[in-house]
Structures are given as structure tokens and as C-alpha cells.
Amino acid sequence: MTVLARIWALATVLALAAPAGAADTIRLAVQKTGTFSWELAAIRSAGLDKEAGLALEVTELASTEAGKIAMRAGSADIILSDWLWVSRERTLGAKLTFYPYSSALGAVMVPASSPIKSLADLKGRKLAVAGGAIDKSWLLLQARMKRDGIDLKSEATIVYGAPPLIAAKALDGEMDASLNFWNFCAQLEAKGFRRLTGIEDILPKLGAKGAVAAVGYVFDESWAARHKEAVARFIAMTRKAKELLATSDAAWDKVAPLTGTTDPALLKTYRDRYRDGIPRRSIDDEEKDARVLYRVLAEIGGRDLVGPAAELDPGTFYHAVPGD
């Protein structure tokens, strides 16, 4: 049975098993402008939350950091974050755990007419990087370039900034190239920019065997143990929502108002890149690749990034869903 077939089988079983009485409540802390809100729109439009026997209480936040604060404070049951942060929190005593949400990653973007044709051509150029000096995509790009003997940090002019600012400067032509989050790259792509390389394209050179879900649903493992069936139904529900968004263009009618644009080209790019990022691998395969990339990140990012642990903490990935 294929992974997708198992997903649909699991979703059907869990939907049928959902309690007929009061719905289980799950508190979600969601970045207002993030793609999780897109998924939630699809869930509510299709009635998948009711089908799963879940009542979703959503708190909209201004940033991903605010979500982490909500999780630490115990005011949210589930947020979106990455396995790197989860592993670090576990080494500090917070027993959080991670389940894949998306493998969509950023990209190096250049103007359509740019003479830059390969990553090696970034030497001597001005590269804008979103997210700061220890952004994961930036560290992975540096690690990839070092495989070819290029220290991009010292052999190019690097400018850091917030993702919207980096995108604006790229459009203004202030940079030769930019490395930004996937949704901002989609904006540039819709404006005619060219993807020099996606971060997902360099991962095999760093030892990964497939697309790695960098972002996932994060929750406390003790909470999950107490609400095991509700968590399983939540995951099955989100899988059905992703499959709906992957196969139905009409489902995006409910998402479009949340994207902040009415540009058909940009909406199509958002849709295509979102679909590309839907995880379709087993948890075991995801975790194996995350362990490989964690070592790469720990080597180049050091303690500032990963804390005292040189290896991904055991238990970082959630394995309690049937069929995974």
C-alpha cells in the first residue's frame, strides 16, 4: 500500500471513529499571515474539523516567536515550528515533539536577466539573506558551498534583513541575489525572477535522501499521551486538508483571501509551491534525514544554533500515529 493510500485509509478510519458527543478541544497558536491559516480555512470550509470530532480554538499571533512563547506558557496545545528548535528545547528539559507539516523551503533568487547561472557565480556578489546569520537555509547553503571549496560567507558580500525587506530590496535591484523564505520567493517568481536553486535541491549533496519537512506541528509529548486519539484525528484531518488543497483548485477559493494578493500569477505560484511542500514520506525517513542535516547544521551553526547537543534529541519526532 502506498503512503497516500495509507493516509486515506487512516483518515477514513479515524473519521468514523470520531466521537458523536462533545468535540475534543485543541488550542492552536497560529501566525496570522502564515500558511497554517490557509490549511485551517480549507479544514473549516470542508467541515473536516467537525468530521474529526474536534473543536479548534485558534489564537492568531504576529510571529512564529510568539507561538513559541505561547507553547512555553502552556496557552497553546499545538504550534508550528521546526525540529531544530524542538530538539534544542528537549535538551533544555521541555519534552516537545514534532510531526511534519511542510517541506517547503526557501530559494536563492536572481533577476531573470542576471548573469548568475550557478551557485559558484555568487562569489564576489551581493547576497541578501532573510532570517539572520543562523537561519537554517543560509547555513545549509554555506555547508553546500563548502563542499565545493567556496566559503560564501567570506567570498560574497552578505546583507541580512527581515524577509519582507529582503524581497523589496531584491525587486528594487539592490542585490545581485537573495535567499528568502519560500512564500517571499514565490512573490519574486511571480514578478519574473528566476530560482537559481531551491534549498531542497541542495539537500542531497548534504546527505539527505529526500524532501525533508523542516516545519511541523509541535506539541508537548505528555499532552499528546493524554489526548492520543484526538492527536491522531487532528493529524488525519490535516492530511485530508492537504490532499484537498493538492487536488482541488476550487478549494483555493477559500484560501485566496488569506494570501494578501489578488494577482492570479502569484496565487498560482503560492498554490504550486504549497503543493510541492506537502510531506509524503514516512516518519522514519523524515527523522533519518533530519538527523543527517542536524549534524550539518550543528557543525556550521555551533552552540548558538543547537545548544549543547551535537545530535538530534531522541523523541523529537512523534511516532504514535498508526500507519506511519
N, C-alpha and C positions, 0 to 999 in steps of 0.2 A: 504494500500500500504506500502511495506517495505521501510526502509531508502534507501537501494540500488536502489530500483525501482524508488523512488522519485529523486535520484541523476541522474539516466539515463534519466528520463523524463525531468528534468530541463536542463540537458546538451544538450539534443536534441533541446528543445525549444530555448535556448539561442544561440545555434549554428545557427539555422535557422534565428534567429533574428539579427545576426551579420551584420553590415552594409556592403554594397557591395562596398562602396567608400574607402576613405583613412582609414587605420587602426588606432585605438587609441593606443598611445604610453604609455607604462608603464615602468618606470625605476626601475630595480631590483638591489639591492646590495647583492651579494651572496658570501659566504665564498668559496674560490676556492676548498677546499678539503671537503666541506660539501655535504650532501645528496641532498640538493636543486638542485645542479648541475646535479645529476642523473635524477631528475624529469624533469629538463629543456631539458636534452638530449632526453628523451622519447617524450616530447612535440614537439620538433623540428623534430625528426625523423618521427613522425606520422603526422606532419603538423597541429597539434592541435592549434597552435598559429594563423595560417592563417585562419583556420576554425572558430576561435573565433573572427576574425577581430581585432587582437591585434599585435602590434609591440613591442617586448620585447627588451629593451636596458639593457644589463647585464654588470654590473661592478663587477669584481672579486676582492675580498678582502682577506686579510691574516687571519682575525679573526672575530668572532662574535662582538667583541667590536668595530671593525672598522665599522661594519654595523650600530651599534647604533650611532656612530659619524656621519655617512652619513645621517641617518634619522634626527638627530638633526639639521644638517646643511642644510637640505632641498635638498640634492643632490640625494636622492633616494625616490621613492614612496612606495616601499614595501621591507621589510627585513624579516628575520626570527629571532624571539626571543621568550621569554616566557611571560605568562600572569602576572607573578610576577613583572617583570620589567615594563610591560605596566601599571599595576596598580600603581606602585610607580611613574612613570613618570606623570600619570594623577594627582596624588595628588600634584605634583610639578608644574602643570599647562599645561603640554603638553598633548593635548587630542588625544592620540593614541588609537588604538583599535586593537583587536586580533581575528584572525579566525584560527581554528585548522589546523595544518599541520601533526603532528605525535604524537602518544602516546608512541613511543619507548623510553624506559628509560634504565638506567644502571643496573648493577647487581653486586652482591658480587660473586667473582670468586675464586675458590681454585684449586690447582692441583688435578688431577684425583685420586691420591693415598692419599690425605690428610685425616687425622683422623677427620677433622672438618665435622660434619654431620648436624649441625643445627646452627642457629644464636647464640644461647646461648653458643655454643662452641667457639665463638670469644673472650670470656673473657680470659684475660691473653695472648692473641695472638698479633702478629704484623700485623696491618691492614693498608694498603696503601690506601689513599683516593685521587682521582683526583678532581681537581677544587677548593680546599681550604676549609677553616673552615666553610664557609657559603654556600657551594654547596648544592643545594636543595635536591639531592638524599641522601647526607650524613645526612642532618638534618632530613629528613623523616625516615631514618634508625634509627637514635638516638631516635626519637619520638616513633617508633615502639618498640624498645628495652625497653624503659622506661615503656611501658605498662606491661612488664614482670618484672619490678623492676631492670633492668640492666642499669647502666649508662655507656654506651660503651665508651664514651669519656675518662672516668677516669679508667675504668676497662680493657682497652686494650691499647696497645702502638700504637698511631696513627702517621702516617707519611703522609704528604701532598706533592703533586707534580703535574706537568703537566701530562695530560693523556698519551702522548707517553712514558714519563719516567716511569710512574707507570706500564704501560704494559710491558716495558722492564725489570723492576726490578722483576715483577711477573714471567716472563719467566726465569729469572736468579735464581729464587728460594730465593730471598732476603726477601720475605714477606710470612707470613702464608696465607694471603688472601688479596684481593684488591677489591675496589669499584671504577668502572670506567664507562665512557660513553659507550653507547650501542655498537658503532662500534668497540671500542677497546676490549670490552668484546667478540665481535664476533671473533676478531683475536685470543684471548685466547682460545675460544671454538673450533676453527678450529685446534688449537695446542693440543687439548685433555684436556683442563681444564674443570672443572665442574662448572655449575651455582649453587651456594649454594641457592641463591634466587634472583629473579628479583625484582627491586623496585616496579614494577607494582603488584607483588604478595603480598606486604605488605600494599598496599593502602586500601583494605577493612577493615583491622584492625584499620585504622585511620579514617574510616567513609565514604570512597568513595564507590559509588555504582557500578562503572565500570571502564574501562580503561580511563585514563584522558590524554588528549592531552596537554603535557607540553610545546610543541613548536608549534608556529603558524606563519602565515603571519601577519605582523604588518604594519599598515599604519595610517595616520592621518585621523581622522573622518571627518574633513572639506573637505579634498581632496576626500575622499570616497563619500561624499554627492554631490560633483560637478561632480563625474565620476561614478555615481551609476551603470549604465548599464555596463560600462567597468569592474568595480569591479566584478559584478555578472558573466560576461563572463569569467573573469580571474579565479574565483573560480570554475566555471563549467569546465573550461579547465583543471585545476589541478586535479579535481576529475576524469576526464576521463583518465588523465595520470596515476594516482594512480591505477585505475581499470585495465588499460592496464598492468602495472607492477605487479599487483596482479594476473593476469590470464594468462599472456603470458611469458614463459621462453625466447622466441625469442626476446622479447623487451629488455631483459637484455644484448643482444649483444652490444647495443649502450651504455649501462651503464658501462659494464665491464672495458673498458679502463680508466674510471674515478676513479675507486676504488683503483688503485695503486697496484693491485695484479693480477697474472695470476693463482693463486692456486685455483683449482676447488672446494676444500673443503671450502675455505674461501669465495669464490664467492657465493657458495650455502648458507652459513650461513648469509652473508650480505643480500642476497635476502630474505631468510626466516624471518629474524628479521625485515627487512624493511616492509615486508608484514604484519607481526604481528602488526606493529605500525600504520597502516592506520586507521584513525578515522572513525567510523561507527555509531556514536551516534548523537542525536540531540544536537543543540547548548544549549538548555535549560538544558539538562542533564549534558553536559560538564561544564556549568557555575555553576550549583549546586554543583558538586563535587569540582570544583576549589575553591569555597567559603569555603567549609569544610577544604580543605587542606591548604588554605591560613591561616586560623586561627591556624592550627597546626604549620605551618612554622613561623608565627608571634610570637607565644608563645615561640618557641625554638630558633629562629634566632634573634628576637628582632629588634630594630630600625636599626641596621647595615644592616639588610636584607630588611625590608619592609618600612623603614622610619616611619613617624608618624601615618600611617593608620593601625588600627587593623583589618579592614575588606577590602575585595576586593572592589576596587572602582567601583561604578555603571558605566556601559558603557564600561568596559574593554573588554567584548565580543561583537563582531559585529553580529547584528541580522537582517541585512537588505537584506539577500539573500532569495528569495522565496523558500518555501519548507522546510525551517529549523524550 
